[in-house]
Amino acid sequence: MNIRFPSDAPVYRDSNLTVVFAALVDGARVPCAISVEALEDHFGARSFSRDASMQAFDAGRPRIEAVARAHLELSNGTPVLLKSGHFPPGRLCS
């Protein structure tokens, strides 16, 4: 399975408090998202605001994509929603 993450800008969704980003799995676009709670718990977002969430996503993008990749591999390329429990306890980035 070939998984890539395009450098497209992520999108903040206030309707469900997530940041949405794309993966390309064998050339097909697959939606991925991370909860704002996970960004606050593990990547230093100081609030559920759009700006804080986007800054935390940008700072943690390599680790977020690595965890998304692992879940895409496990799920055979189905959409992924990463939550706080998908990451080890504690913050990974400051």
C-alpha positions in Angstrom: 0.0 0.0 0.0 1.5 3.4 -1.1 0.5 6.1 1.4 1.4 9.8 0.8 0.3 13.0 2.5 0.0 15.9 0.1 1.1 19.3 1.4 -2.4 20.6 1.0 -3.5 23.0 3.8 -5.6 21.3 6.5 -9.1 22.5 7.2 -10.5 23.4 10.6 -14.1 22.1 11.1 -15.8 23.8 13.9 -18.9 21.7 13.4 -17.2 18.7 14.9 -14.0 20.2 16.3 -11.5 18.5 14.0 -8.7 19.4 11.7 -9.1 17.6 8.4 -6.2 16.6 6.1 -5.9 14.3 3.2 -3.9 11.1 2.5 -3.4 9.5 -0.9 -3.6 5.8 -0.6 -2.6 4.0 -3.8 -3.4 7.3 -5.6 -7.0 7.6 -4.1 -7.7 10.6 -1.8 -8.7 9.4 1.7 -10.0 11.9 4.3 -8.2 12.0 7.7 -8.9 14.1 10.7 -7.6 14.7 14.2 -9.7 16.0 17.1 -9.1 19.4 18.6 -8.9 17.6 21.9 -5.9 15.5 20.7 -4.2 18.7 19.5 -4.7 20.2 22.9 -3.7 17.1 24.8 -0.6 16.2 22.8 0.5 19.0 20.5 0.2 22.2 22.6 -3.0 23.8 21.4 -4.0 26.2 24.1 -7.7 26.2 23.3 -10.2 24.8 20.9 -9.9 27.9 18.7 -9.2 27.6 15.0 -5.8 29.5 15.2 -4.5 27.4 18.1 -5.6 24.2 16.5 -4.0 25.0 13.2 -0.7 26.0 14.8 -0.6 22.8 16.8 -1.4 20.7 13.7 1.4 22.4 11.8 3.9 21.9 14.6 2.9 18.2 15.0 2.2 17.4 11.4 5.0 14.8 11.0 3.9 12.8 14.1 0.2 13.2 13.2 0.8 11.9 9.7 2.9 9.0 11.1 0.1 7.9 13.3 -2.5 8.4 10.5 -0.3 6.2 8.3 -0.2 3.4 10.8 -4.0 3.5 11.1 -4.5 3.7 7.3 -2.3 0.5 7.0 -4.4 -1.2 9.7 -7.7 -0.2 8.1 -6.7 -0.9 4.5 -7.0 2.7 3.6 -10.3 3.7 5.1 -10.8 7.2 6.5 -9.2 7.9 9.8 -10.2 10.0 12.8 -7.4 10.4 15.3 -8.4 11.1 18.9 -6.4 11.7 22.0 -6.2 8.0 22.8 -4.3 7.3 19.6 -1.2 9.1 21.0 0.9 8.2 24.0 0.1 10.0 27.3 1.6 13.5 27.6 2.4 16.2 25.1 4.8 15.4 22.2 5.4 19.0 21.0 5.6 22.3 22.8 
